[in-house]
């Protein structure tokens, strides 16, 4: 696979918890991602990841949040990699389209700034808002 050596693919949420907006994520290096057409994506979805966290004995923060809310309540999204364009595609709830939050995603997923396309996705609409 002729891929770039930086960056990760995965899924994420932003959740307001105990007075802070927290980034929760699950990711893997591109080389460990799953091919999906022209894309490389993280194989496990939001629903499955959230339910795993509910039972986790090693991720107390994630377990507490996952047991307090349903997976679709807070703004979420996904980072994939397009092999044709050699760019990352960050799809997310419109509530995440803030410079501070996008910067946190870029840092957590080690995304090269010049190789990221950000777009909203109606699939990721949430009901919760940040205070």
RATAQUI-V404058 format. One record per residue. N is the residue number from 0. RES is the residue in three letters. OMEGA is omega in radians with two decimals (NA if undefined). D_FIRST is the distance of its C-alpha to the first C-alpha in whole Angstrom. Layout:
N:RES:OMEGA:D_FIRST / N:RES:OMEGA:D_FIRST
This chain:
0:UNK:-3.13:0 / 1:UNK:-3.06:4 / 2:UNK:3.04:6 / 3:UNK:-3.02:9 / 4:UNK:3.13:11 / 5:UNK:3.07:14 / 6:UNK:3.14:15 / 7:UNK:2.99:15 / 8:UNK:-3.14:15 / 9:UNK:-3.12:18 / 10:UNK:-3.09:22 / 11:UNK:3.02:25 / 12:UNK:2.85:29 / 13:UNK:-3.08:32 / 14:UNK:3.03:35 / 15:UNK:-3.02:38 / 16:UNK:3.12:40 / 17:UNK:3.04:43 / 18:UNK:-3.12:43 / 19:UNK:3.01:39 / 20:UNK:-3.05:36 / 21:UNK:3.05:34 / 22:UNK:3.03:30 / 23:UNK:-3.11:29 / 24:UNK:3.00:25 / 25:UNK:-3.02:22 / 26:UNK:3.05:19 / 27:UNK:3.05:16 / 28:UNK:3.14:13 / 29:UNK:-3.09:10 / 30:UNK:3.13:8 / 31:UNK:3.14:11 / 32:UNK:-3.13:11 / 33:UNK:3.07:12 / 34:UNK:3.08:11 / 35:UNK:-3.01:14 / 36:UNK:3.12:14 / 37:UNK:-3.04:12 / 38:UNK:2.91:12 / 39:UNK:-3.03:11 / 40:UNK:3.06:14 / 41:UNK:-2.99:16 / 42:UNK:-3.07:17 / 43:UNK:-3.10:21 / 44:UNK:-3.13:23 / 45:UNK:-3.09:26 / 46:UNK:-3.11:29 / 47:UNK:3.13:27 / 48:UNK:-3.14:27 / 49:UNK:-3.13:30 / 50:UNK:3.04:32 / 51:UNK:3.12:30 / 52:UNK:-3.14:31 / 53:UNK:-3.08:35 / 54:UNK:-3.02:35 / 55:UNK:3.05:33 / 56:UNK:-3.08:35 / 57:UNK:-3.12:33 / 58:UNK:-3.03:32 / 59:UNK:3.12:36 / 60:UNK:-3.13:35 / 61:UNK:3.14:33 / 62:UNK:-3.14:35 / 63:UNK:-3.14:38 / 64:UNK:-3.12:37 / 65:UNK:3.12:35 / 66:UNK:-3.14:39 / 67:UNK:-3.05:40 / 68:UNK:2.96:38 / 69:UNK:-3.01:37 / 70:UNK:-3.06:33 / 71:UNK:-3.08:33 / 72:UNK:-3.06:36 / 73:UNK:3.12:35 / 74:UNK:-3.08:32 / 75:UNK:3.12:29 / 76:UNK:-3.05:25 / 77:UNK:3.01:22 / 78:UNK:3.08:19 / 79:UNK:3.13:15 / 80:UNK:3.12:13 / 81:UNK:-3.11:12 / 82:UNK:-3.11:9 / 83:UNK:-3.08:12 / 84:UNK:-3.09:14 / 85:UNK:3.13:12 / 86:UNK:3.02:15 / 87:UNK:3.07:16 / 88:UNK:-3.14:18 / 89:UNK:3.10:21 / 90:UNK:-3.06:24 / 91:UNK:2.98:27 / 92:UNK:3.13:31 / 93:UNK:3.14:33 / 94:UNK:-3.13:34 / 95:UNK:-3.09:31 / 96:UNK:3.08:31 / 97:UNK:-3.09:33 / 98:UNK:-3.10:32 / 99:UNK:-3.12:33 / 100:UNK:3.10:31 / 101:UNK:3.09:28 / 102:UNK:3.12:28 / 103:UNK:3.09:28 / 104:UNK:-3.14:25 / 105:UNK:3.11:23 / 106:UNK:-3.10:24 / 107:UNK:-3.11:23 / 108:UNK:3.11:20 / 109:UNK:-3.06:19 / 110:UNK:3.05:19 / 111:UNK:-3.00:19 / 112:UNK:-3.08:22 / 113:UNK:-3.08:21 / 114:UNK:-3.10:18 / 115:UNK:2.98:20 / 116:UNK:-3.13:22 / 117:UNK:3.12:24 / 118:UNK:3.04:26 / 119:UNK:3.12:29 / 120:UNK:-3.12:28 / 121:UNK:3.09:31 / 122:UNK:-3.06:30 / 123:UNK:3.11:30 / 124:UNK:-3.11:34 / 125:UNK:3.13:35 / 126:UNK:-3.10:39 / 127:UNK:3.09:39 / 128:UNK:3.08:40 / 129:UNK:3.13:40 / 130:UNK:NA:43
